[in-house]
Amino acid sequence: MDWLTKMEQRWGRKAPRNLMLVIAGGQIAVWLVVMLAYQNLYSLIQLTRSGLAAGQVWRLVSFVFSPVSMTVNPLLFALALYLIYMIGTSLERAWGSFKFDMYLVLGMAGAWVACLITGYSDAMALYYSLFLAFAYLFPEVQLLLFFFIPVKVKWLGWIAAAMCLLNIVAPLFYGDWRSSVALLVGLANFLLFFSKGTVQALRAEANNRRRRREWQNQWRDR
């Protein structure tokens, strides 16, 4: 955690803000183009080793604009995208822009490494890492499952963790080690941020930021 704090002190003011808004906007644009005009766009933005070897370096970034759900139903796509956007912006408010941006970059770097090892990677591990971080920091927050069943995020976090473990272990029984490696390496940002000694610091910072916002709101209400 010391390395992250030192980097924030040096470059924190230059950190881009609202990256989740950029990612969400990019996913909307890609979804519309794929659904309405050019279906091959989806394959052109995926993170593949063959594509990178051909000089298509934009894939290092463009893969995060792959829609979180390629469903043809616009409502389901909008709900899935809103959930990821809400989770990302909540983490940015809790950590600050610099730490959140680093979390995203490390998640993307994990996907790059996975791609070099296995030949292909996507943003699924990044989405998992965002949700796991959100569940770890805000376990008591409630979400409406199927739009009407209130469920605390911590239980959904356990389900997501179990799914991650299953998706890592199960392919090994079929000889598909590439899928397991891709997901495990892609979760490196979560493992790094939530290593021993880091969790308490991140939670403390999130609580401090929340208390400061509450104090500022109280003053504005007077």
N, C-alpha and C positions, 0 to 999 in steps of 0.2 A: 504493500500500500504506500510505502514511503516514496517509491519511484513515481507513482501516479500523482501523489501530492506535489512532489517537486516539479513534475512536468506541468501541472496545472498552474503552479505559481509562476512559471516562466512563460507559458503560452496560453494560459486559460482565457485571457481576454480576446484572443484571436480565434477562439473556437466558433465555428459556424453554429447558428441556432436553427431550431425547427427543422432538423434533417428529416424527421418523420413526415412532415408536411411535403417535403420534396419527394420522398419515397412513395407516399400515398398518391401524390399527383402523377408521378411517373407510372405507377401501376394502373391508375385509371386510364391514362393515355394509351398504354399498351393494350389493356383489355378492350378498349373501344376499337383500336386499329385491328386487332386480331379478330374480333367478332364482326366487324362491319366491312373491313377492306382487305387486309393482307394477313392471312393466317400464318405465313412463313416467318413473320416477324418474331414469333415466339422462339423458334429454333435459332434465330440469329443473335439473340441476346443471352442464351444459356451459357453457363460456364463450362467449357469443354477444353480438354488439353489439346485436341486436334485444332480447334479454332484458334487457341492462343499460339500454337506452333505456326499457324498460317498468317500470323501477324494481326489477328483481330483482337487487339488489346482492349477494346471497349468492353469486352465480355467481363473483364475484371471488376467492372462497376455495374454494367447493365443487368447482370443477373438479379440484382436486388429489386429491379423494376418488374420482374416476372410476377404476375398477379398471385396474391396469396391463395386465391382459388380461381381456377379457370372454368368454373361453372358458367353455363350460358344464362343462368338465372341472375339478372342484375341485382335483385334484392339480396340473395345469398352472398354474392360477391361484395356488395356494399356492407353487409353486416360483418363479414370476415375482415374486410379492410378496416372498418371502423374499430373493431376490437384490437387489431394490431396497432393502429394509430393511437388509440386511447392508452394502451399499455406503454407505448414508446414515449408519449408526451408525459405520462405520469412519472416514468423513470427519469426523464430529463428534468422535470420540476424537482424531483427528490435529490438527484445527484448534482445538478448543474449541467450546462451544455458540454463542458469539456469532458467530464467523466462519461457522460452518455455517448458522446461522439467516439471516445476511445473504445467503449464497449461495442459499438457498431463496427468500428474499424477492425478490432480484434476478431469479431465474429466473421467479418468478411475475409480477413487473413486466414482464418481457420478453413474457410471454404476454398481459398486459393491452394492451400497446402493439400487439402483433400483432393482437389482436382488434379494436382500434379501427381499424387500417389495413385489415384484410381482412374483418372481419365475424365471424370465428370463430377460436378457437384452443383448444388442449388442452395437456395436460401432457407430451406426447411429447418436446418439446425439453428440458423439465426433466429427464426420465429420461435423455436422451442426455447432458445436461451433468453429471449425477451420475456416470454411468459413465465419461465422458471424464476427469473430475477424479480418479476412483479409479484409472483406468489410468495417469494421469500421475504420481500420487504413489506408487502401489504397483505398479510394472510387473512385478516378479518374483513376485508372488502368483500361485498356481496355482488355477484353477477346473477342475472336472470337466465337460467338454463331453459332452453325452449321457450323463452320470452315470458315465462310466468313462474318458474321454480327458482326461488332464491337459494343460491349455493355460495358458501364462502370460498374465496379464491384458494385458500390453503388446500382444500380437498381436491379442487381441480388441478392444483399444482402437483399433488401426489399422483393423480391420474396421469398427468403429463410426464412426470418422472418415470412412472411405471411403463408408459408407452415408449419413452426413450430407451429404457433398459431393454425392453422387449425387441425394439427395432435394432438394437446393437447386438443382442445375443442370438435372436432367432435366425438371421441370415447365415450365421456361422455353421448352423446345422445343415445348410444347403450348399455350403462351400462358397457362399457369396460374401467373402471377407471385405470386398470393396465398399459395400453399403454400410457395414459396421464401422469401418475406418472413417468413412466420410462423415458419418454422424458424430462419432466420438471426437474427431479432430475439429469438427465444426462447432462443438460445444466448448472449445478451449477458452473462450471469453468468459463463460459462466464459471468454469472451474478455476480460472485465474482470479476473477473478481471475488468469488466467494470461497477462496481458500482460507485456511485458519488465520485468524487475526484480522481479516479484511471485512468479514460480515459485520462485526460490531461497529467498526468504523463507518461503514456505509450506512448502517441503520441509524447510528448516532447523527450522521450528517443529514440524513433524510428527516429525522425528527426535529433537528435544529431548524432546518429550512421550513418545516411545517409550522413550528412554533413562531418563527419570525413572520410568516404570512398571516397567522392568526392574530398576532400582535398588531401588525399593520392594518388588518381589517377592522380590528377593534378601534383603533385610532381614527380610521376613516368614518366609522359609524357614529362617532361622537359629534 
